């Protein structure tokens, strides 16, 4: 495991500020830089609605920077993706959802040094100030819980989704019923004074903008914005909802959360359409308040000294593949192909890139921007050269997965979703921490690892030609056995390159 360097010796290039924005559950085809003004049904999946989702601020950001067309998730879902970002290493090959480990060289700590130091001491040592603004309660709840600790400072916007915050005996309605954990979300909102019930995306980006007001003169600084929207609950303001469903909330029944399942088991086509409308409106809401932050950067002239990275952790199924919500099946492109836009003061504007990029790349890229040497032993690559040139190499294959399930590999044209063998064993959990939020049945600790007792996975291996079938509607594993063999061999080599536990190749039948 990499270690934290004692001193952040600056590189020869000019250090710059860096802002990273991670939205949660943002589908690539809902972002203007990727749909280009086309109806959703004409982007990747004909099963999508025929409306256009306006995201003028994502478009505005794309004009200032570089759009990566081949950005892919690594570890999923929410917190595994964040550990990829915070450590520059894929988590899913060793364990599932969990906290940062004591020996992780986590990004904020590498930037700002020991959290036991005062801010004054960090500044005297020439370390950048780092700050987190988030409403993503997983960062501090049981099962993850410590992702905020390395920053110079942090602000939690409380109350989103299942954040156990308010307990006031107030009157309120929960569309999902009061036995669902999202009851907390609606209780939290009801317990707030009316003037404080702004949408969470607004509160997050306003808080980040206010931090810039007071801190933009730090030279340099690192601001990390982790916005839970457009993750469920999907309860956008009604005026935005009416952009896609004129009825607004005047419908027979609606739930703010969705089952991660085949949608026909739970809703009618009309109810699905309403869910799709609420998700689209949640994206529009997020884009609106992204614009507020960009306005603040305009106000303080920060575009000349600041690199801005905008992305998400993963997408979600939205009626395509007959499903709603994430997880469930292989990491098809609806969930694993990501929006990624990087605006660099010295880089080109309005260009696109085809190099393969992943969330583990944020770690070395941020350190490069800040002028801090990168610890050894990471899986990510610095994307600044790719921003500057379409010919700069990144990687030959991107790898994606959720712990204990299938593993996906792509070269940008072909995509393999490799299923485990029937027993899905051997499979070991490498961590001092037990599985909590997403629970796995684990055996006792032996030689620093735990055997996974049960981990079935019924989906067949799947092969897609993305250039011909971006929606991954046809399984070509049987049609192209030679290509299947090539991709399986590449996956085997990728696992060895990453230093993955050797049993991963065994359980995947490689």
C-alpha positions in Angstrom: 0.0 0.0 0.0 1.3 3.5 -0.8 2.4 5.8 2.0 2.0 9.5 2.5 5.1 11.6 1.7 6.5 13.8 4.5 6.8 16.9 2.4 4.8 18.0 -0.7 7.8 19.0 -2.8 6.4 21.0 -5.7 7.0 20.0 -9.3 8.6 22.3 -11.8 5.3 23.3 -13.4 3.2 26.0 -11.9 0.8 24.6 -9.2 -2.8 25.5 -9.8 -6.0 25.3 -7.8 -8.1 22.2 -8.4 -11.9 21.7 -8.0 -13.3 18.2 -8.3 -17.1 17.8 -8.6 -18.6 14.3 -8.2 -22.3 14.1 -8.8 -23.9 10.7 -7.9 -25.8 8.5 -10.3 -25.5 10.8 -13.3 -26.3 9.1 -16.6 -24.0 10.1 -19.4 -26.8 10.4 -22.0 -28.6 13.0 -19.8 -25.6 15.4 -20.1 -25.6 17.9 -22.9 -21.9 17.4 -23.9 -22.9 13.8 -24.7 -26.5 14.0 -26.1 -25.7 17.1 -28.2 -29.3 18.2 -28.1 -30.7 14.9 -29.3 -33.7 13.3 -27.6 -32.7 10.6 -25.2 -34.2 7.9 -27.4 -31.7 8.8 -30.1 -28.6 8.7 -28.0 -28.0 5.1 -26.9 -31.3 3.4 -26.0 -34.5 3.6 -28.0 -36.3 2.6 -24.8 -35.5 6.1 -23.4 -38.0 8.9 -23.6 -38.0 11.2 -26.6 -37.5 14.4 -24.7 -34.3 16.5 -24.6 -32.7 17.1 -21.2 -31.3 20.7 -21.2 -28.0 21.0 -19.3 -26.7 24.5 -20.3 -24.1 24.6 -17.6 -22.5 21.3 -18.5 -22.5 22.6 -22.1 -20.8 25.8 -20.8 -18.2 23.8 -19.0 -17.5 21.6 -22.1 -16.8 24.7 -24.1 -14.2 25.7 -21.5 -12.5 22.4 -21.5 -12.1 18.9 -22.8 -14.8 16.2 -22.9 -13.7 12.6 -22.5 -15.8 10.2 -24.6 -14.3 7.1 -23.1 -14.6 7.6 -19.4 -15.5 4.5 -17.4 -16.3 3.7 -13.8 -14.0 1.4 -11.8 -15.3 0.1 -8.5 -19.0 0.4 -7.8 -21.4 1.5 -6.4 -21.2 4.8 -4.4 -18.4 4.4 -1.8 -16.2 1.9 -3.7 -16.1 4.6 -6.5 -15.1 7.1 -3.9 -12.3 4.9 -2.6 -11.0 4.7 -6.1 -10.9 8.5 -6.2 -9.4 8.9 -2.8 -6.7 6.3 -3.2 -6.1 6.0 -7.0 -6.6 2.2 -6.6 -9.4 -0.1 -7.7 -11.2 -1.3 -4.5 -13.5 -3.9 -6.0 -10.8 -6.5 -6.6 -10.0 -6.8 -2.9 -13.2 -5.8 -0.9 -16.6 -4.2 -1.2 -18.0 -1.1 0.4 -15.9 0.2 3.3 -14.0 3.0 4.9 -10.5 4.2 4.2 -7.9 2.0 5.7 -5.3 3.3 8.1 -2.5 2.8 5.6 -4.4 4.3 2.6 -2.5 7.4 1.2 -5.9 9.1 0.8 -5.9 12.2 -1.5 -6.8 15.0 1.0 -4.1 13.8 3.4 -1.5 13.6 0.7 -2.5 17.2 -0.2 -2.7 18.8 3.2 -0.8 16.6 5.5 -1.7 15.2 8.9 -5.2 16.1 10.1 -3.6 16.6 13.5 -1.9 19.7 12.3 -3.4 23.2 12.5 -4.3 25.0 9.3 -1.6 27.6 10.1 1.0 24.8 10.3 -0.2 23.3 7.0 0.2 26.7 5.3 3.7 27.3 6.8 4.8 24.0 5.3 3.5 25.2 1.9 0.7 22.7 1.7 -2.5 23.5 -0.2 -5.7 24.0 1.8 -8.2 21.2 1.1 -11.9 21.5 1.7 -14.9 19.1 1.3 -18.5 20.2 0.7 -21.0 17.4 0.6 -24.5 16.2 1.3 -23.4 12.6 0.7 -24.1 11.1 4.1 -22.4 7.8 3.2 -19.1 9.6 3.7 -19.6 9.7 7.5 -22.1 6.9 8.2 -21.4 3.4 9.6 -19.9 1.3 6.9 -17.7 4.0 5.4 -17.6 6.9 7.8 -14.1 8.5 7.6 -13.7 10.0 4.1 -13.9 13.6 5.4 -11.0 13.3 8.0 -8.0 14.2 5.8 -9.3 17.6 4.7 -8.2 20.9 6.1 -11.9 21.6 6.6 -15.3 20.2 5.6 -18.9 21.1 5.5 -21.8 18.6 5.6 -25.1 19.6 4.2 -27.3 17.5 6.4 -30.6 15.7 5.7 -30.4 14.0 2.3 -32.0 10.5 1.7 -31.3 8.3 4.7 -29.3 10.7 6.8 -30.4 10.1 10.4 -30.6 13.7 11.4 -33.9 15.2 12.6 -36.1 13.4 15.1 -38.7 16.2 15.6 -42.3 14.9 15.9 -43.5 16.8 12.8 -46.3 16.1 10.4 -45.2 15.1 6.9 -46.0 12.7 4.1 -43.7 10.0 2.7 -44.7 8.9 -0.7 -42.7 5.6 -0.2 -44.4 4.8 3.2 -42.9 5.4 6.6 -41.1 2.0 6.8 -38.6 2.9 4.1 -35.4 4.6 5.3 -36.2 7.6 3.0 -38.7 8.5 5.7 -35.7 10.4 7.2 -35.3 12.5 4.2 -38.9 13.8 4.3 -38.8 14.2 8.1 -35.6 16.2 7.9 -37.1 18.6 5.3 -40.3 18.9 7.4 -38.4 19.8 10.5 -36.5 22.6 8.8 -37.9 26.1 8.7 -39.6 26.7 5.3 -36.9 29.2 4.3 -34.2 26.5 4.7 -35.9 23.8 2.6 -34.0 24.5 -0.6 -33.2 21.5 -2.8 -30.0 19.8 -1.7 -28.1 20.4 -4.9 -28.8 24.1 -4.4 -27.5 24.0 -0.8 -24.4 22.1 -1.8 -23.3 24.3 -4.6 -24.2 27.5 -2.7 -22.1 26.3 0.2 -19.2 25.6 -2.1 -19.6 29.0 -3.7 -19.6 30.7 -0.3 -16.3 28.8 0.5 -14.8 30.2 -2.6 -15.8 33.7 -1.5 -13.7 33.4 1.6 -10.9 31.1 0.4 -10.2 31.7 -3.3 -7.0 33.6 -2.4 -5.3 30.4 -1.0 -2.6 29.6 -3.4 -3.2 26.8 -4.3 -6.4 25.2 -2.9 -8.2 21.9 -3.4 -12.0 22.0 -3.3 -13.9 18.7 -3.5 -17.6 18.8 -4.0 -19.5 15.6 -3.6 -23.1 16.2 -4.6 -25.6 13.4 -3.9 -28.0 14.5 -6.6 -29.2 13.2 -9.0 -29.2 10.1 -6.8 -32.6 9.1 -5.4 -34.8 10.3 -3.8 -36.1 11.8 -7.0 -38.3 14.6 -5.7 -37.3 17.6 -7.8 -39.1 21.0 -7.7 -42.4 20.6 -9.5 -41.7 23.4 -12.0 -38.7 21.3 -13.3 -40.7 18.1 -13.2 -43.4 19.7 -15.4 -40.7 20.2 -18.1 -41.0 16.4 -18.7 -44.4 15.5 -17.2 -47.0 18.3 -17.3 -48.9 16.7 -14.5 -46.2 17.4 -12.0 -46.9 15.5 -8.8 -50.6 15.3 -9.6 -50.5 11.6 -10.4 -52.2 8.6 -8.8 -49.1 7.2 -7.1 -45.4 8.0 -7.0 -42.4 6.8 -5.0 -39.3 8.9 -4.5 -37.1 5.8 -4.5 -37.0 3.0 -7.1 -36.6 -0.7 -6.7 -33.4 -2.0 -8.3 -35.1 -4.5 -10.4 -37.1 -5.1 -13.7 -39.5 -2.2 -13.7 -42.5 -4.1 -15.0 -42.6 -6.0 -11.6 -43.3 -2.8 -9.8 -44.9 -0.2 -12.0 -47.0 0.5 -15.1 -45.5 2.1 -18.2 -47.1 5.4 -17.2 -45.5 5.2 -13.7 -42.2 4.4 -15.4 -42.6 7.5 -17.5 -43.1 9.6 -14.4 -40.0 8.1 -12.8 -38.0 9.0 -15.9 -39.4 12.5 -15.8 -38.4 13.0 -12.2 -34.9 11.7 -12.8 -34.5 14.1 -15.8 -35.7 17.0 -13.6 -33.2 16.0 -10.9 -30.4 16.3 -13.5 -31.7 19.7 -14.7 -31.7 20.8 -11.0 -28.1 19.7 -10.5 -27.0 21.4 -13.7 -28.7 24.6 -12.6 -26.7 24.8 -9.4 -23.5 23.7 -11.1 -24.0 27.0 -13.0 -24.1 28.9 -9.7 -20.6 27.6 -8.8 -19.3 28.5 -12.3 -20.7 32.0 -11.9 -18.7 32.3 -8.7 -15.6 31.2 -10.6 -16.3 33.9 -13.1 -16.7 36.5 -10.4 -13.3 35.7 -8.8 -11.5 35.2 -12.1 -10.6 31.6 -11.1 -10.6 30.0 -14.6 -7.1 31.4 -15.1 -5.7 29.6 -12.1 -8.0 26.6 -11.5 -8.5 23.2 -13.0 -12.1 21.9 -12.8 -12.9 18.2 -13.1 -16.6 17.2 -13.4 -17.8 13.6 -13.3 -20.0 11.0 -11.5 -19.5 7.7 -9.8 -21.8 5.7 -12.0 -25.0 5.8 -14.0 -28.3 3.9 -13.5 -30.8 2.0 -15.5 -33.7 4.1 -16.5 -36.1 1.7 -18.3 -33.4 0.5 -20.6 -32.7 -3.3 -20.4 -36.1 -3.5 -18.9 -34.7 -2.3 -15.6 -34.7 0.7 -13.2 -32.0 1.6 -10.7 -28.4 0.4 -10.6 -26.6 -2.9 -9.6 -28.7 -6.0 -10.5 -26.7 -7.2 -13.6 -23.4 -6.7 -15.4 -21.9 -3.2 -15.6 -23.4 -2.3 -18.9 -22.6 1.1 -20.3 -25.8 2.7 -18.8 -24.1 2.3 -15.5 -20.4 2.2 -16.2 -19.8 4.8 -19.0 -19.4 8.2 -17.4 -19.4 11.9 -18.2 -16.0 13.4 -17.6 -15.1 17.0 -18.4 -11.8 18.7 -17.5 -11.3 22.5 -17.9 -7.6 23.4 -17.6 -6.4 27.1 -17.9 -3.5 26.1 -20.2 -5.4 23.4 -22.1 -7.6 23.5 -25.2 -11.2 24.5 -25.1 -14.2 22.7 -26.7 -12.2 19.6 -27.7 -13.0 15.9 -27.2 -10.8 13.0 -26.3 -10.9 9.3 -27.1 -8.4 8.1 -24.5 -9.6 5.7 -21.9 -10.1 7.4 -18.5 -11.3 6.1 -15.1 -12.1 7.5 -11.7 -8.7 6.2 -10.3 -7.2 8.8 -12.6 -8.5 11.7 -10.5 -6.0 11.0 -7.8 -2.8 11.5 -9.8 -4.4 14.2 -11.9 -5.2 16.3 -8.9 -1.8 15.9 -7.4 -0.2 16.8 -10.8 -2.3 20.0 -10.9 -1.3 21.0 -7.4 2.3 20.2 -8.0 2.6 17.4 -5.5 4.4 14.2 -6.3 2.3 11.1 -6.6 2.9 8.1 -4.2 3.9 4.9 -5.8 1.6 1.8 -6.2 -1.5 3.4 -7.6 -3.6 2.3 -10.6 -4.5 5.7 -12.0 -2.8 7.8 -14.6 -2.4 11.6 -14.8 -4.9 12.9 -17.3 -3.3 16.3 -17.8 -1.2 15.1 -20.8 -4.4 13.7 -22.3 -6.2 17.0 -21.8 -3.3 18.8 -23.6 -3.0 16.3 -26.5 -5.3 13.7 -28.2 -2.2 11.6 -28.7 -1.1 11.2 -25.1 -1.5 7.6 -23.9 -3.5 6.6 -20.9 -4.3 2.9 -20.9 -5.2 0.1 -23.3 -8.1 -1.3 -21.3 -10.5 0.1 -18.7 -11.7 -2.3 -16.0 -15.0 -2.1 -14.0 -16.8 -4.2 -11.4 -18.5 -4.6 -8.1 -16.9 -6.9 -5.5 -17.7 -10.5 -5.9 -19.6 -10.2 -9.2 -18.8 -10.1 -12.8 -15.8 -8.0 -14.1 -16.1 -5.8 -17.1 -13.3 -4.8 -19.5 -13.3 -2.4 -22.5 -10.9 -1.1 -25.0 -13.4 1.5 -26.0 -14.8 -0.5 -29.0 -15.4 -3.9 -27.4 -16.8 -4.6 -24.0 -16.5 -7.9 -22.1 -18.6 -8.7 -19.0 -16.9 -11.8 -17.6 -19.1 -14.0 -15.3 -17.6 -16.0 -12.5 -17.6 -19.8 -12.5 -20.6 -21.5 -10.9 -19.1 -21.6 -7.4 -17.8 -18.0 -7.7 -14.8 -19.2 -5.5 -12.3 -18.7 -4.2 -13.2 -15.2 -3.1 -11.6 -13.4 -0.2 -12.3 -10.1 1.5 -9.1 -8.1 2.2 -9.7 -5.6 5.0 -9.4 -5.1 8.7 -13.1 -4.1 8.5 -16.1 -6.4 8.1 -18.7 -5.9 5.5 -21.4 -3.5 6.8 -23.4 -1.3 4.4 -23.6 -3.9 1.6 -23.3 -7.1 3.7 -21.4 -10.2 2.6 -21.4 -13.4 4.6 -17.7 -13.7 5.6 -15.7 -16.4 7.4 -13.2 -15.8 10.2 -10.0 -13.7 9.6 -7.2 -16.0 8.4 -3.9 -14.6 7.1 -5.3 -11.1 6.9 -8.3 -12.0 4.8 -11.8 -13.5 5.1 -13.4 -16.1 2.9 -16.7 -15.1 1.3 -19.2 -17.8 2.2 -21.8 -17.2 -0.5 -21.6 -15.1 -3.6 -23.7 -16.4 -6.5 -23.9 -14.6 -9.8 -26.4 -16.0 -12.4 -25.8 -13.6 -15.4 -24.1 -15.1 -18.5 -20.8 -13.8 -19.9 -21.6 -11.0 -22.4 -19.6 -9.5 -25.2 -20.5 -6.2 -27.0 -19.2 -4.2 -29.9 -19.8 -0.7 -28.5 -19.1 1.0 -31.8 -22.0 -0.8 -33.4 -24.2 -1.4 -30.4 -23.7 1.4 -27.8 -26.7 0.3 -25.9 -25.3 -3.3 -25.5 -28.5 -4.9 -26.7 -26.9 -7.9 -28.4 -24.6 -10.5 -26.7 -21.9 -11.4 -29.3 -20.0 -13.9 -27.1 -21.2 -16.9 -29.1 -21.0 -15.0 -32.4 -17.4 -13.8 -32.0 -15.6 -16.6 -30.1 -12.2 -15.4 -31.3 -12.8 -11.9 -30.0 -14.2 -13.3 -26.8 -10.9 -15.2 -26.3 -8.9 -12.0 -27.0 -10.8 -10.0 -24.4 -10.7 -12.8 -21.8 -6.9 -12.9 -22.3 -6.7 -9.1 -22.0 -8.7 -9.3 -18.7 -6.4 -12.0 -17.4 -3.4 -9.8 -18.2 -5.0 -6.7 -16.7 -5.7 -8.4 -13.4 -2.0 -9.4 -13.3 -0.9 -5.9 -14.2 -3.0 -4.5 -11.3 -1.6 -7.0 -8.8 -5.1 -8.3 -8.1 -5.4 -11.2 -5.7 -4.6 -14.3 -7.9 -7.9 -16.0 -7.0 -9.8 -13.4 -9.0 -8.6 -15.0 -12.2 -9.6 -18.4 -10.8 -13.1 -17.5 -9.8 -13.6 -15.7 -13.2 -12.6 -18.9 -15.1 -9.5 -17.3 -16.6 
